[in-house]
Amino acid sequence: MAQEQTMKPETAAKKLGILLAAAPETFRDAPISRTAFDELRTEPPTWLEELRRDGPHPRPVVAQKLGVSISGLTRAGIDEPLTTAQIKTLLEEKPEWLVRERATQAAVHAENARVKQERAAKAAARAED
């Protein structure tokens, strides 16, 4: 019988959207089986629910919650994990860097949508030929 697949704690934390350093030691110290990972996703324990709700959050989650890119966080000098409360405060206070980075992110999304639409139109035109 084949041995069950496992993943490193770093990989599991990334897939769960949590900061590894904030996870319990039992999670950080041993590989996680695919079955255990699936259980964490479908029936998250209290510690995982609290981490997802309150943080501290890893940079990709912080960026997503703020509506900016990871590069935008870097340009703003945000290189530490943030809690949900800190993120809410930033969203309420709307510092200049956040307004600027959100506008940049919105422009990038709009451009990506335009390019996608343009490609779809070209593909449709080729299909008609």
C-alpha positions as CSV (number, residue, x, y, z in Angstrom):
1,M,0.0,0.0,0.0
2,A,1.3,3.4,-0.9
3,Q,2.3,5.9,1.7
4,E,0.0,8.9,2.0
5,Q,1.2,12.1,0.5
6,T,2.4,14.8,3.0
7,M,3.2,18.5,2.6
8,K,5.6,20.7,4.5
9,P,4.0,22.9,7.2
10,E,5.0,26.0,5.1
11,T,3.1,24.7,2.1
12,A,0.0,23.9,4.2
13,A,0.0,27.3,5.9
14,K,0.3,29.0,2.5
15,K,-2.6,27.0,1.1
16,L,-4.7,27.8,4.2
17,G,-3.8,31.5,4.0
18,I,-2.3,31.7,7.5
19,L,1.0,32.8,8.9
20,L,3.0,29.8,9.8
21,A,4.8,31.5,12.7
22,A,1.4,32.1,14.3
23,A,0.2,28.5,14.0
24,P,0.5,26.1,16.9
25,E,3.8,24.3,17.4
26,T,2.1,20.9,16.6
27,F,1.2,22.3,13.1
28,R,4.6,23.9,12.5
29,D,6.8,20.9,13.5
30,A,5.6,18.0,11.4
31,P,4.6,17.3,7.8
32,I,0.8,17.4,7.2
33,S,-0.8,14.5,5.5
34,R,-3.3,15.1,2.7
35,T,-6.1,13.7,4.9
36,A,-5.2,15.9,7.8
37,F,-5.0,18.9,5.5
38,D,-8.4,18.2,4.0
39,E,-9.8,18.0,7.6
40,L,-8.3,21.3,8.4
41,R,-10.0,22.8,5.4
42,T,-13.4,21.2,5.9
43,E,-13.6,21.3,9.7
44,P,-11.1,24.0,10.8
45,P,-10.1,23.8,14.5
46,T,-10.7,26.8,16.7
47,W,-7.0,28.0,16.4
48,L,-7.3,28.0,12.6
49,E,-10.7,29.9,12.6
50,E,-9.2,32.5,15.0
51,L,-6.0,32.9,12.9
52,R,-8.1,33.4,9.7
53,R,-10.4,35.8,11.5
54,D,-8.0,37.9,13.6
55,G,-4.5,37.3,12.1
56,P,-1.7,38.0,12.1
57,H,-2.1,37.5,8.3
58,P,0.6,36.7,5.8
59,R,1.5,39.4,3.1
60,P,-0.7,37.9,0.3
61,V,-3.7,38.0,2.6
62,V,-2.9,41.5,3.8
63,A,-2.6,42.7,0.2
64,Q,-5.9,41.0,-0.8
65,K,-7.8,42.5,2.2
66,L,-6.4,46.0,1.5
67,G,-7.1,45.7,-2.3
68,V,-3.4,46.3,-3.2
69,S,-0.6,44.2,-4.6
70,I,2.2,42.7,-2.6
71,S,4.6,45.1,-4.4
72,G,2.3,47.9,-3.2
73,L,2.8,46.8,0.4
74,T,6.5,46.8,-0.1
75,R,6.5,50.3,-1.6
76,A,4.5,51.5,1.4
77,G,7.1,49.9,3.8
78,I,4.6,47.3,5.1
79,D,6.8,44.2,5.5
80,E,5.3,42.7,8.7
81,P,2.2,40.6,9.1
82,L,-0.9,42.6,10.0
83,T,-3.8,41.7,12.2
84,T,-7.4,42.2,11.1
85,A,-7.7,45.1,13.4
86,Q,-4.7,46.8,11.9
87,I,-6.1,46.2,8.4
88,K,-9.5,47.7,9.4
89,T,-7.7,50.7,10.8
90,L,-5.8,51.3,7.6
91,L,-9.1,50.9,5.6
92,E,-10.8,53.5,7.8
93,E,-7.9,56.0,7.9
94,K,-7.1,55.7,4.1
95,P,-3.5,56.8,4.2
96,E,-2.2,58.4,1.0
97,W,-0.2,55.3,0.1
98,L,-3.2,53.1,0.4
99,V,-5.4,55.3,-1.8
100,R,-2.6,55.4,-4.4
101,E,-1.9,51.7,-4.4
102,R,-5.6,50.8,-4.6
103,A,-5.9,53.1,-7.6
104,T,-2.9,51.4,-9.2
105,Q,-4.4,48.0,-8.5
106,A,-7.7,49.0,-10.0
107,A,-6.0,50.3,-13.1
108,V,-4.1,47.0,-13.5
109,H,-7.3,45.0,-13.2
110,A,-9.0,47.3,-15.7
111,E,-6.1,46.9,-18.2
112,N,-6.1,43.1,-17.7
113,A,-9.9,43.0,-18.4
114,R,-9.4,45.2,-21.5
115,V,-6.7,42.9,-22.9
116,K,-8.7,39.8,-22.1
117,Q,-11.7,41.3,-23.9
118,E,-9.6,42.3,-26.9
119,R,-8.1,38.8,-27.2
120,A,-11.6,37.2,-27.0
121,A,-12.8,39.5,-29.8
122,K,-9.8,38.6,-31.9
123,A,-10.4,34.9,-31.3
124,A,-14.0,35.3,-32.2
125,A,-13.0,37.1,-35.4
126,R,-10.6,34.3,-36.3
127,A,-13.3,31.7,-35.6
128,E,-15.6,33.4,-38.1
129,D,-12.9,33.3,-40.9
